[in-house]
Amino acid sequence: MQNKTSQKIKVGIFTTATILLLLTGIFLIGRNKSMFRSTIILYGTFKNVGGLLEGNNIRFVGINVGTVESIDILSDSTARVGLRVQKKVQPFIKQGAIASISSDGLMGDKLVAISSGTNTTKPVNDGDAINTVEPMQLDKVMGRISGVAENAEVITGQLAGIVTQVNQGKGSVGRLLYSDSLAKSLEGTISEAKGTMRSAHKGAEGFSENMEALKHNFLLRGYFRKKEKARVKAEQEEKNDDKADEKPKLKLKKAKSKDSTTVKIEKEQ
Amino acid sequence: MASAIISSFSRYMEIAGDQVLFTGRFARNIFRGGFEWGEFLRQCYIVGYKSIGLVGITGFIIGFVLTLQTQPTLKTFGAQSFVPSMVAISIIREIGPVIIALICAGKIASSIGAELGSMKVTEQIDAMEVSSANPVQYLVVTRILACTIMVPLLTIMADALALLGGYVGVNIQDHVSFSLFFRKSFSALEFSDVMPALIKTFFFGYAIGFVGCYKGYHSKRGTESVGLAANSAVVSASLWIILLDAIAVQITNMIVY
């Protein structure tokens, strides 16, 4: 009888433990699906939900706050998505909030992202409808890209035509690249310009001689002397200023070197 | 030739019909009154409690090995963060229930087959029938029900230990915190993963108990038939588990998806 009782106890412990394990597992799974928390529901209507499924996550400022509860077709062009959101984030979601459908990572799991919209301060109520943004549709994007590609084709075609004409030496660019006459005439122009420069140089030399002669003329000598004196005076003042500035600088330098040595010593200590 | 085929076919139908009748006897005897609670608990102890060590070690190692096997492959895709989810889904949905059921078939179906077979050979079952005790109620019902209830519990325990083994396996190469691993595992799981897997383990348990009891109860007279009963109980139970698994996955996919 003693043996039987201990057997019963062991079976009882085993059964209870495993059932508790199962319940824990169920609770953990349910918690991820926000099943045992108080929640509110919000609605958003989309023209195209882009493959959203019931049970996909809802994110608000990047945090998972709930799951998609239902997706119903309202008419031929609208679907209503029920968003089951935790009650504790309700005060943060304002009435102007915008729901958009995006995808998560490379694997492409869809999710609903709620972003705070206009600056209204009223939080949403249970059962409210919130604004939505249509998801970016890949086929539309591809359509635009193909338009861009067509434009690019036309442009490259025209570019090819221009390049062939340039290769054939047509037009000013072609002549620049492929005909010698332009270069030769350019060379001629440059040598002529050199001659011109030489004569201009001679003219300038003559002019400076004239000016030197004028400086010694008694009519203008006084003006130039005054100018020279003013220049010498300014130079001397500058020198004095420099000396006055250098002294404090030297002191500073000494102080700095002292500081650095003391710092070093402190570090070593 | 034709007669041989017909006779083997009729032999097969005879066995099939016999099994159906045996199921009927089993079902009738559950509700007959005077349920053998003491014997049922003793069988639960033998089937469940005595298998904890075997099943626990198996479960832990399965999770551990599965993690180490998937990790390099997922690493090449840069999808290492999917290791916990993948291990959890594959263990809970398929590997845990089937492997544990096969282990239990080896341990439990053989022992039941051998036990009832030797009782048949030593004419203990006949003696019970003569003395107007109900051998089906006392021997068969308790064993089958004990298996049906204990195998799912063992599977739950093995699943939990396999996840723990997975955690250890991940932590051999990288460091992942306990809570992150389990959060990832459970975020990948749905009730549609857990419930069908749990329900099918009841059928696995029933198959183990039923095949063991049937083979033992219907063994021939003679010493070698005890070994034959034990052997064929394990083989048929394993086969039944695989077949039931194939049926279960079809039904699950039909209902859930």
Chai-1 contact restraints between the chains, C-beta under 6 A:
chainA,res_idxA,chainB,res_idxB,connection_type,confidence,min_distance_angstrom,max_distance_angstrom,comment,restraint_id
A,Q7,B,Y45,contact,1.0,0.0,6.0,A-B,restraint_1
A,K8,B,L41,contact,1.0,0.0,6.0,A-B,restraint_2
A,K10,B,Y49,contact,1.0,0.0,6.0,A-B,restraint_3
A,V11,B,L41,contact,1.0,0.0,6.0,A-B,restraint_4
A,V11,B,C44,contact,1.0,0.0,6.0,A-B,restraint_5
A,V11,B,Y45,contact,1.0,0.0,6.0,A-B,restraint_6
A,V11,B,Y49,contact,1.0,0.0,6.0,A-B,restraint_7
A,F14,B,G48,contact,1.0,0.0,6.0,A-B,restraint_8
A,F14,B,Y49,contact,1.0,0.0,6.0,A-B,restraint_9
A,T18,B,L153,contact,1.0,0.0,6.0,A-B,restraint_10
A,T18,B,I156,contact,1.0,0.0,6.0,A-B,restraint_11
A,T18,B,M157,contact,1.0,0.0,6.0,A-B,restraint_12
A,L21,B,I156,contact,1.0,0.0,6.0,A-B,restraint_13
A,L21,B,A160,contact,1.0,0.0,6.0,A-B,restraint_14
A,L22,B,I156,contact,1.0,0.0,6.0,A-B,restraint_15
A,L28,B,F186,contact,1.0,0.0,6.0,A-B,restraint_16
A,I29,B,F186,contact,1.0,0.0,6.0,A-B,restraint_17
A,I29,B,L189,contact,1.0,0.0,6.0,A-B,restraint_18
A,N32,B,F186,contact,1.0,0.0,6.0,A-B,restraint_19
A,N32,B,S187,contact,1.0,0.0,6.0,A-B,restraint_20
